[in-house]
Amino acid sequence: MGVLEAAGLSVFIDTRELDGFDEITETLERGLLCSRVVLALYSEVYAERPACQHELTLGVVASLGAGPSRILVANPLKGVEHVQPASLRDQRMIFIDAEGLGLEELASAVSNQLVGISGTIGDSKLWERADWYPARPPRWSRFVGRGAALWKIHDALEADRRAMTLESSGPARVVVSGLAGVGKSLLVEEYARRLDRAYPGGIFWINADGSGEVDAVRGRRERAFGGVAIHLFGDKNVDLGDPVGVRGQLERHFHRKGLRCLWIVDSLPPGLDDAEFAMWLGPSVFCQSVVTTQCTTYRGSAISLGCLSMDASRQLLGCHLELGTLNRESVGALLKALGGHPLAIEVAGAFAAIGTVSVDILVERLHAADGRVLEVAGRLAGSLPQGHSKSIVATFMVAIAHLGLEGWRFLFSASWLAAAPISARLAAGIFEQFLGEEGPDLCALGVSECVGVSLARDVELGAGLRGYVVHELVGQVVRLSRNVPGEKDSFLGGAWRAWTRVVGDVSDIRRHAQVQWEMPHAYHLVRVIPVSPARGEIRMVLSHYSITAGALAAAAEQARMLLDEGMELGGADHPLALEGEHILGVVLNEQGDPRGACGILEPLLPRQELCWGARSKSALTTANVLGSAMMGCGRAADALPLLKRVYEQRKSALGDEHGSTLFAANNLGSAYLYLGDLVRAIEVLGGARAIRRRIFGDDDPDTVVNTLNIARCLELQGDRSRAREELRGALDVACRARGDESPLAVRALTALARFLIAEGGFEEARGLAGRAAVAADQVFDGLHQDSIEARFWQSVAMRNLGELSAAGVLMEAVRMDAKELLPASHPLMALIESET
């Protein structure tokens, strides 16, 4: 401000904090009207501050006529996308920063702007408030989070006048579409209220009622136009029996006055053809038309109104509750459950404000997923803008009633899936389960119906995959309004079959990025499907998905629930219970607890063989993991016959190129290595690696463990040059395929560090082992054998570099962790004891 005054400029500024338009004082209004230009300091929050928007609105209206703009923008941000209306982006904009750079340029720009402007903002002829039909509604004080959308309406309506300013000139009519209850009517009402001075011909609000067959909608239009004509000309001068004549009468009136008016058609039903849609628009070129509707296909400058952001949702809820007195996590959970839906937030906030239930209980009842709590809340809520229905069910059912059979089928499917994007392939797969080969085409039809009335959104999920989003509240309404015995269970049965077919084999981590969008629905299905083999199969897939991803705690949680549900269904020897025990053993082995894994898998294996046979897939898988765990306990001699049997039976049944056979080969080769049979170890490991590289390429991450074992064999044979080459190659593949912070990278880093220590390369070894230790802390849940080994070799390298004190402290910590996790017979224990 001082820079402006120093330039000889007279500045008016009101520094008080103003919360709403009703608090904007006469002093502020008078000061603005006596000013020649508005200087807008357009920060990120400018578009949502009522007082800021009031001054901007005055400047916009004053700039509608001929002559220079009455607005100058000072921008403290680097970008311009936050600046609304869009016309301001093409004017000269002064960029300033916190250090004051740009302020002198700003003062000069204001002075130059004033040269071409005579008179004040208040001298404009546009300051009389426009007439409203039927009447100006009372101001709604809870308009939040829609500042940018409001100016988009203005930009679209002004497109013809300043076509060069916008990306597209478009027609002078705007279609605001969105989910029922999302605030379309309130947005347009607020626009009309703020910018009514720009429409001296008047504001006309036509209520289309949002529902009805075409004939009923046509009759409603004729009555609405007749009402406007009576308002303008008197009932004696209007022939309501001649709707064509009435329209012509209105057209001539607006042409004769030659003043711009705003023609608002609120809640236009979906399903009208282009001709009928056009008949609802303003009857004259002087009428700027804005339509609110749930239909996304009507022609015009389209503005799609979504749900509120979390910040705006919190602000709206704060109009009902003192949020500062409530637990922040509880408020966050409530807002998340409401999904930013303004009507739901209004209803839930009014209900919570009564005080009969806490926010936590309200969240719990919302998660009951039947929608009834919001219906009860609606009956207790206060009034809403434009007399909007307080019933969530009634609000959404208007749009649902426009759906055909396939649209309803898609919406029903979405209502029993998670409140997350539904991939196009999962939706098509579910339809195919019930409708056969025509299912995918019928699914596309159903999606189109739902998107067309804003009950679903079509989104890009990435990598060319499309998906669909249905608001959780829509799902609640569908579940509440439909209760056919057996229908839910039938659907869930088909849904899990479609899900397992789409997801496929999740033990291959390369598929994880492809199926990430299906996983939230799996976690949802295991909550809504009753205890059954179907639910157990999904838990098994989730467990293996988590193991492959390194999320071992999540895998263990699913395995424990699988075990409990199997016990409930048929006791300890039920297939689900056996599978749960198996997964728990796998998790312990992956967590670096081979002793715990053996404790589960050794008694499990004979029970599996009794249940399914020794050559069954489940028994062989358990035997393979058990053999690996035995080697981890230093029991390679016990593991060898078990692993030889697994390898031979896998090779016989599946062939030598199957993933399970190759996995068994790696374990068998490791056993030979532990026992010192290096020739056989290299033969088995080298053969498995060659097959993998031939099938999957040189960068296949599953070759890394083979390569590490081969390198160890070469080292023990004295071929250190080849061993070093193999280790560096394994590290490159591990980091390239899985990343620097992955279990595979930890093992490769540690192996190379150990090798370099034996050669005297202590400096590089310390760095590699340190990287491995840091990565291990990131990727493993709790104590892990690989973390212990990485820190062990880090300590050895530090000791050899003379860092005796730090090395001693680290080695003592390693020794304590190893004693807690590893059996005394483990080879690493002997190394640790020798160092300490």
HUKAVEN-V640034 format. One line per field, one symbol per residue. burial: # if it has 24 or more other ideal C-beta (glycine too) atoms within 12 Angstrom, else .. A space follows every 10 residues. Layout:
burial: ???
This chain:
burial: ..##....#. ##........ #..#...##. ###.###### ##...##### ########## ####....## ######.... .########. #.##.#.... ..#.###.## #.##..#..# #..#.#...# ###...#..# .######### #########. ##...#...# ########## ########## ########## ########## #.....#..# ##.######. ##.....#.# ..#..##.## #.##....## ########## ##...##.## ####.##### ########.# ########.. .######### #.#..#...# #.######## ########## ###.....#. .##.##..## #.######.# #..###.### ########## ###..##### ########## ########## #####...## .######### ########.. #...###### ########## ##.....#.. ########## .##..##.#. .#.####### ######.##. .######### ########## ##.####### ######..#. ..######## ########## ########.# ##.##.###. #....##### ########## ######.### .######.## #....#.### ########## #####.##.# ##.####### ###......# ########## ######.... ..##.##### #####.##.# .######### ########.. ##.####### ###.##..## #.######## ########## ......#..# #.###.##.. ###..####. .#..#.
